[in-house]
Amino acid sequence: MDEKLLTKICAIEGQISSDEIQFLHGMAQRVSPGGVAVEVGSFRGRSAAAIASGLAKDCHLVCIDPWTLKTENGRGYFTPETLLAFQENTSPWQSVITQAVAFPNQVAAWFGRKVDLFFSDSLKSKVGVKMVWESWIPHFKTGTTIVTHDYDPDTSGRWHYPAVVAMVENVLKPMTLRHKRVMLTWSGVVK
Ligand SMILES: C[S@@+](CC[C@H](N)C(=O)[O-])C[C@H]1O[C@@H](n2cnc3c(N)ncnc32)[C@H](O)[C@@H]1O
């Protein structure tokens, strides 16, 4: 990933590190032409930009986030300003991005394509993590790269989400090969 692009994406307010941006970008570069990527939890577009900028021009990235469908607002996630910031920040890649203002299980219920790259950076509760993965696993195929943020099995850090760790250990690891970790990000490739 060139330095100028990395600087541009790092300037988008967000919650993944520069190493994770480069990791997601590299994963997206491996998606075959015409392929489909899905992101759950998009906020202001940092991870979406990392993925979209790595995809071939005829690929699609569906970015799912409730944005203004929710009202409680601890971290500024659910404001019209955040929704618009996503559009503005990802505008260089708008030809590959579909912004879905929705809940992830709603989109999964009718989604008609197998997914090549799936990235989740959204709910951390046991119920939420289960909902995201159980609704999207049926859309995976052999070779789908699955990626989750906020995996930290060491329990040492500030960011520890036991439900994400349990999902990776109990469900995602057994169904995948070629496991990788970069900072808080975990990935595997579906068997
Ligand atoms: C940690 S932020 C995502 C950060 C983003 N990936 C980035 O690169 O900066 C978590 C996101 O999850 C979204 N979210 C909240 N409730 C959700 C739900 N029920 N389903 C999916 N996403 C949800 C929030 O709106 C927020 O944008």
The ligand as an SDF file (V2000), in Angstrom:
LIG
                    3D

 27 29  0  0  0  0  0  0  0  0999 V2000
  -15.9250    0.1140   16.3650 C   0  0  0  0  0  0  0  0  0  0  0  0
  -17.0670    0.9770   15.3450 S   0  0  0  0  0  0  0  0  0  0  0  0
  -16.5500    0.5580   13.7300 C   0  0  0  0  0  0  0  0  0  0  0  0
  -15.2370    1.1940   13.3820 C   0  0  0  0  0  0  0  0  0  0  0  0
  -14.8640    1.1050   11.9190 C   0  0  0  0  0  0  0  0  0  0  0  0
  -14.7680   -0.2530   11.4280 N   0  0  0  0  0  0  0  0  0  0  0  0
  -13.5830    1.8490   11.6700 C   0  0  0  0  0  0  0  0  0  0  0  0
  -12.7570    1.3750   10.8780 O   0  0  0  0  0  0  0  0  0  0  0  0
  -13.3890    2.9160   12.2600 O   0  0  0  0  0  0  0  0  0  0  0  0
  -18.4990   -0.0030   15.6060 C   0  0  0  0  0  0  0  0  0  0  0  0
  -19.6210    0.2460   14.6330 C   0  0  0  0  0  0  0  0  0  0  0  0
  -20.6610   -0.7120   14.9220 O   0  0  0  0  0  0  0  0  0  0  0  0
  -21.8720   -0.0950   14.6030 C   0  0  0  0  0  0  0  0  0  0  0  0
  -23.0050   -0.7860   15.2200 N   0  0  0  0  0  0  0  0  0  0  0  0
  -23.6970   -0.4490   16.3080 C   0  0  0  0  0  0  0  0  0  0  0  0
  -24.7300   -1.2800   16.5060 N   0  0  0  0  0  0  0  0  0  0  0  0
  -24.6810   -2.1720   15.4980 C   0  0  0  0  0  0  0  0  0  0  0  0
  -25.4850   -3.2830   15.1220 C   0  0  0  0  0  0  0  0  0  0  0  0
  -26.5670   -3.6410   15.8250 N   0  0  0  0  0  0  0  0  0  0  0  0
  -25.1360   -3.9600   14.0250 N   0  0  0  0  0  0  0  0  0  0  0  0
  -24.0470   -3.6150   13.3070 C   0  0  0  0  0  0  0  0  0  0  0  0
  -23.2550   -2.5760   13.5940 N   0  0  0  0  0  0  0  0  0  0  0  0
  -23.5770   -1.8680   14.6810 C   0  0  0  0  0  0  0  0  0  0  0  0
  -21.7150    1.3430   15.0780 C   0  0  0  0  0  0  0  0  0  0  0  0
  -22.6250    2.2070   14.4210 O   0  0  0  0  0  0  0  0  0  0  0  0
  -20.2660    1.6350   14.7220 C   0  0  0  0  0  0  0  0  0  0  0  0
  -20.1590    2.2850   13.4850 O   0  0  0  0  0  0  0  0  0  0  0  0
  1  2  1  0
  2  3  1  0
  2 10  1  0
  3  4  1  0
  4  5  1  0
  5  6  1  0
  5  7  1  0
  7  8  2  0
  7  9  1  0
 10 11  1  0
 11 12  1  0
 11 26  1  0
 12 13  1  0
 13 14  1  0
 13 24  1  0
 14 15  1  0
 14 23  1  0
 15 16  2  0
 16 17  1  0
 17 18  1  0
 17 23  2  0
 18 19  1  0
 18 20  2  0
 20 21  1  0
 21 22  2  0
 22 23  1  0
 24 25  1  0
 24 26  1  0
 26 27  1  0
M  CHG  2   2   1   9  -1
M  END
$$$$
